[in-house]
Amino acid sequence: MGVEVSRLSNGLTVATETLPQVESVALGVWVKSGARNEREDEHGMAHLLEHMAFKGTNKRSAWKIASEIEDVGGEINAATSVETTSFYARVLRDDVPLAIDILSDILTDSRFDEHELEREQHVILQEIGAAHDTPDDIVFDRFTETAFRHQTIGRSILGTPETVKSFTSKQLHDFMERQYGAERMVVVAAGAIKHDEFVREVERNLGSFRTKAESALPQYAHYVGGDYRENRDLMDAQIVLGFEGRAYHVRDFYASQVLSMILGGGMSSRLFQEVREKRGLCYSVYAFHWGFSDTGIFGIHAATGQSDIAELVPVIVSELQKAGDAILQEELNRARAQYRAGLVMSAESSASRASQIARQLLLFGRPIGMDELVERLSNLTVERLTDLSGRLFSTKPTVTAVGPVGTLAPYEAIRDALPTSGITARRLAV
């Protein structure tokens, strides 16, 4: 049947996909407002708001929210990302009205009780402390901060102890009123669902939700790049090397996704085979590409011991140089198969499908069918990927490292060893 989409009179988009093989429904509300929508004095507020979502409304206590959904065997949760916040549940088909009612109650009538707020602030302070004590977490926080220096898109989603402790109940209410408007929200369900019935339930609960958010959209992101190193007395070192990536909307987005799989998307990838299998220079290495609405970032993460750092980075840089010279057809075929398999497997999960549909609606204003995605993959060529590699890895690099990183090559040496348009790269000495 595919994805069905309706729009309520207040601008709220409602979408469903019926999956005949399941008896449950994954549903939620996705808001186009995340960490990058915060003002300078609101760093961490979107995440705190997510935590406070289940701490009580004017008609339900925190206990009541949890017990009502679990009395019917359901699950409920929320999540914050750089650009979105989501509130979602999974229930059996007969309990969809209850789930919609609870999610709507949270969005329209949360109390943000001061005592609950104080407790949750303490919980987030513990979360911040735990992240700081986890090198493979902190290295990625420093990575985005360095890549997008002094911009909200690069800040940690968690916030800082100082900002999180300063927030009040009124600020949370004000933030939600400014950021949450029906035109920036989608309600999606996937599974054992009937579209018309779902739309009626959403209309009944959220049909009068305010139409527009008052706040302006975040400023356009600007990739900066640079170097960050934090020497710590640890057993291993966490290293991330990154470059300016591609936004969701641009032509090279899917090519960048596939390139990341060829370089470091599995055990057959170039980096895994060369760095880990042949040379044993690290215990973990992979490539990734993160797309945002107006920018992106491509990166390689490696975790290794102190004695292998000096050799590891030159080998990674060498593999990036080779990618700019040639991509093999068999590599492209393998990466396409991996990507397509991932799409098919995610389509078998109602929660994954609901999230994917919501993301597409927020980014593109429409759901993108499997056939269209597969066609985009089919149009990729080795020549296009080779050309993309040369352009991608000639942007200013971002280097972040945490651990015993004293033997890591200087930033300038890493930068000069990378291919630059019109300039022959220098060999990075081991």
C-alpha positions, 0 to 999 in steps of 0.5 A: 500500500505504501506511505499515506500522507495527510495534512491537518488544517493547522499544518500538522503532517500525518503519515502512516505505512501499513505493514501487514506482517506485524501486529504492533504499531510504532508511532511518534511525533517528530519535531524539526527542532534539536540541539542546533536550534538552541540559543547561546544560553540554552545549550543543552535545553533540547536534551533536557526537555526530552528528559522532562517529557515524561515527568508529568502533565497536569492530568498525569504524574510521571508514574501514571505516564509510565504505568499506563503505557506499560499496563498494556505492554507498550514502550515509550521514549524520546530522543534528541539529535542535532536537528530533531527531537522525537517522542515515540511509542510502540504498542499493540494495534488496539492501544494506538489511541492511548499512545496518541493521547499520552504523547499529545498530553506530553506535548500540550500539557507538561508541567515541568515541575521544579522538583522533577526538574532538579532531579533530572538536572542531576541525572544529566550532570551524571550523564555529562560526567560519564561522557567525559570519562568515556574517551570514545564519546568525548572524542566525537564531541570534540570532533564536531566542536572543532569541525564547526567551531563556535556554532550550535551545530558543533556543540555537544547535545548534552550541554554543559554543567553550568547551562544545564543547572541554570534552566528553569521550568519557565525556560522549558515552557518558553523553549517549547512554545518558541520551537514547537509548531505544527508546521515543523512537526510530523506524526507518523505510524508504521505497522498494524495501522489504518490511515484514516483512523489514525488521522482522526485520532491525531486530529482529535488530540493535536488538531488545535496545536499552534500552527507556527513556531515563533523562533527563526530557523538556525543559521547556515552551518559553516565547516571550519576544520582544525585540530584538537588533542587531549593527552590522557593517561589511557591504555588506548587512543581515540582518533578521528580524521574528518572532512567537509561532507554533504548535506541531505539535499545535494547530489553527492549525498548518497555517493558520500554514504557509499564511499564511506562504506567502501572505505570503512563500512565493514570487514571487507572495506579498505581500511579494515583490511589494510589497517586492521587485518594486514597490519594490525595497527588498531582494534577498531576502524571505520568510516562514516558520513553524517548528513545535515539539512545544510552541511555534512561531515565525513570521518574516519574513527580509529582506536589503537594503542600508543605504540601504533599511532605513528604508523596508523595515521599515515596508512589511513591517509594513504588509503584516502589518497588511493581512493582519489585515484581509483575505486573498483567496480566490485567495491561499488557493487558490494557497497550498493548491496550493503546499502540496499540490504540495510534499507530492506532490513530496516523496512522490516522494522516498524520502528525503523520505518516510522523514523525513516518516514518522519526524517524524509518528511521533515527533510524533503517534505515527502516520503521517498520510496524504496525504488527511488532510493535504489535507483539513486544507488544504481546511478552511481559510477566508479568515476563519480566516486573517484572524483568525489574522493579527490574533492572530499579529501582535499577539504581542510581536515579536522583531526581530534585525538584523545588518549596517549597521543604524543606521537601523533603527527603534527596537524600541518603534516597530516594536512599537507599529506592529503590530496589538495586540488592542483598540488601533489600531496607530501608523503606523511612520514612514519 
